[in-house]
Amino acid sequence: MIIETALSSCEDSGIDLLPGGRLSDLQYADDIVILSEDPGKLQGFLESLSAGVAMFGMRFALSKCKMLLQDWVGPAPSLVPTGELIEQVDKFCYLGSYISSSGRITDEVSARIQKARLAFTH
């Protein structure tokens, strides 16, 4: 409910999926992935989202926020929604699955093999 209210002001952000369809975020509980093709819109989206959750007495732990660039040409944008720079990473784990900037699944496969090894050793 809180996140939906905060995200409602950010409808023009996101990525095109199909003609007429846009996807701006993926949500599960308090884990959110925000999608954008435009750094300026993404900065505005993050500022609106930060202000929206602040209305409910909440804030983002920016130390847990990461930026992953896929198919990006040029210098990496600086995202500073509340005065603190968001760290750029080459991969991150979202809901137990690895997402990488290359789009390859090698990190995901390696992580699952490692989890299986650990399961069989205990």
Backbone hydrogen bonds in HBPLUS format (Angstrom, degrees):
<---DONOR---> <-ACCEPTOR-->    atom                        ^
c    i                          cat <-CA-CA->   ^        H-A-AA   ^      H-
h    n   atom  resd res      DA  || num        DHA   H-A  angle D-A-AA Bond
n    s   type  num  typ     dist DA aas  dist angle  dist       angle   num
A0005-THR N   A0001-MET O   3.01 MM   4  6.19 157.6  2.07 146.4 151.7     1
A0006-ALA N   A0002-ILE O   3.00 MM   4  6.27 160.1  2.04 148.7 154.4     2
A0007-LEU N   A0003-ILE O   2.78 MM   4  5.94 154.8  1.84 154.3 161.4     3
A0008-SER N   A0004-GLU O   3.02 MM   4  6.01 130.9  2.27 140.4 151.4     4
A0010-CYS N   A0007-LEU O   2.93 MM   3  5.35 164.5  1.95 122.1 125.6     5
A0013-SER N   A0010-CYS O   3.34 MM   3  5.92 167.8  2.36 119.9 122.1     6
A0015-ILE N   A0023-LEU O   2.88 MM   8  5.41 154.6  1.94 136.7 141.2     7
A0023-LEU N   A0015-ILE O   2.93 MM   8  5.41 154.8  1.99 150.3 158.5     8
A0017-LEU N   A0021-GLY O   3.02 MM   4  5.50 169.5  2.03 137.1 140.2     9
A0021-GLY N   A0018-LEU O   2.85 MM   3  5.16 168.7  1.87 140.1 138.8    10
A0035-LEU N   A0024-SER O   2.84 MM  11  5.04 169.2  1.85 131.0 134.8    11
A0026-LEU N   A0033-VAL O   2.79 MM   7  5.03 147.2  1.90 142.8 153.0    12
A0033-VAL N   A0026-LEU O   2.87 MM   7  5.03 157.5  1.92 145.1 152.0    13
A0028-TYR N   A0031-ASP O   2.94 MM   3  5.27 146.8  2.06 151.6 160.3    14
A0031-ASP N   A0028-TYR O   2.86 MM   3  5.27 164.3  1.88 139.7 141.0    15
A0042-LEU N   A0038-ASP O   2.89 MM   4  6.13 156.1  1.95 154.7 162.7    16
A0043-GLN N   A0039-PRO O   2.86 MM   4  6.04 156.4  1.92 147.4 152.9    17
A0044-GLY N   A0040-GLY O   3.09 MM   4  6.36 162.1  2.12 145.9 150.3    18
A0045-PHE N   A0041-LYS O   2.76 MM   4  5.95 154.3  1.83 147.7 155.8    19
A0046-LEU N   A0042-LEU O   2.86 MM   4  6.09 162.4  1.89 153.2 156.7    20
A0047-GLU N   A0043-GLN O   2.98 MM   4  6.23 155.5  2.04 147.7 154.7    21
A0048-SER N   A0044-GLY O   2.87 MM   4  6.07 161.6  1.90 151.3 156.3    22
A0049-LEU N   A0045-PHE O   2.84 MM   4  6.01 159.9  1.88 150.4 156.8    23
A0050-SER N   A0046-LEU O   2.86 MM   4  5.95 157.3  1.91 143.8 150.3    24
A0051-ALA N   A0047-GLU O   2.94 MM   4  6.14 159.1  1.99 146.5 152.1    25
A0052-GLY N   A0048-SER O   2.79 MM   4  5.95 150.9  1.87 145.1 154.2    26
A0053-VAL N   A0049-LEU O   2.99 MM   4  6.25 161.3  2.02 153.3 156.0    27
A0054-ALA N   A0050-SER O   3.06 MM   4  6.13 142.5  2.20 138.0 148.7    28
A0056-PHE N   A0053-VAL O   3.02 MM   3  5.39 149.5  2.11 106.9 116.0    29
A0058-MET N   A0053-VAL O   3.07 MM   5  5.30 157.3  2.13 139.7 137.1    30
A0057-GLY N   A0054-ALA O   2.93 MM   3  4.87 163.4  1.96 109.5 111.3    31
A0064-LYS N   A0061-ALA O   2.76 MM   3  5.58 160.3  1.80 126.2 132.6    32
A0065-CYS N   A0062-LEU O   3.11 MM   3  4.83 150.1  2.20  94.7 103.9    33
A0067-MET N   A0087-GLU O   2.76 MM  20  5.97 144.7  1.88 155.6 159.7    34
A0089-VAL N   A0067-MET O   2.85 MM  22  6.04 157.2  1.90 155.5 159.8    35
A0086-ILE N   A0079-LEU O   2.93 MM   7  5.66 156.9  1.99 165.9 172.6    36
A0101-SER N   A0090-ASP O   2.73 MM  11  5.21 152.7  1.80 161.4 157.3    37
A0092-PHE N   A0099-ILE O   2.95 MM   7  5.55 149.3  2.04 150.5 160.5    38
A0099-ILE N   A0092-PHE O   2.86 MM   7  5.55 163.9  1.88 164.6 169.3    39
A0094-TYR N   A0097-SER O   2.78 MM   3  5.34 164.5  1.80 157.9 155.8    40
A0097-SER N   A0094-TYR O   3.08 MM   3  5.34 167.6  2.09 114.2 117.8    41
A0103-GLY N   A0100-SER O   3.13 MM   3  5.33 145.9  2.25 102.4 112.2    42
A0109-VAL N   A0105-ILE O   2.90 MM   4  6.16 165.7  1.92 163.1 166.6    43
A0110-SER N   A0106-THR O   2.96 MM   4  6.07 165.9  1.98 148.6 152.8    44
A0111-ALA N   A0107-ASP O   2.97 MM   4  6.10 157.4  2.02 144.7 150.9    45
A0112-ARG N   A0108-GLU O   3.03 MM   4  6.26 156.9  2.08 149.4 155.4    46
A0113-ILE N   A0109-VAL O   2.96 MM   4  6.20 156.4  2.02 152.6 159.1    47
A0114-GLN N   A0110-SER O   2.99 MM   4  6.19 159.7  2.03 148.1 153.6    48
A0115-LYS N   A0111-ALA O   2.96 MM   4  6.20 155.2  2.02 145.9 152.6    49
A0116-ALA N   A0112-ARG O   2.97 MM   4  6.17 154.1  2.04 144.3 151.1    50
A0117-ARG N   A0113-ILE O   2.92 MM   4  6.21 157.1  1.97 150.1 156.4    51
A0118-LEU N   A0114-GLN O   3.00 MM   4  6.26 162.9  2.03 150.8 154.9    52
A0119-ALA N   A0115-LYS O   2.98 MM   4  6.19 150.5  2.07 143.2 151.5    53
A0120-PHE N   A0116-ALA O   3.06 MM   4  6.33 149.4  2.16 148.8 156.0    54
A0121-THR N   A0117-ARG O   3.07 MM   4  6.29 131.2  2.32 144.4 157.5    55
